[in-house]
């Protein structure tokens, strides 16, 4: 994977919430969806991914239910809860505000300060 990007703290949980908001997925499916949405620029290691999923589940933002994956294996499928939808909305707004602020600062030209 070329030109991969390191995620800022807190971004992984937001991306997991976003991926699940598009439809229920098992863990590996969430990883693939994030990779796909990033056009293969993000590669998330399982060592950080699964603890984030468990934190989200512990906070009540996602709920897992056992089912059968497309390859006929038992897998836990995650979906957003109402609290998770609210969190996704709030965190998305916060990240957009922060990104806009940083862009505005980076666009300041000499003499504008």
Buried (B, 14 or more C-beta within 10 A) or exposed (E): EEEEEEBEEEBBBBBBBBBBBEEBBBBEBBBEBBBEBBEEEBEBEEEEBBEBBEBBBEEEBBBBEEEEBEEEEEBBBBBBBEEBBEBBEEBBEEBEEEEEEEEEEEEEEEEEE
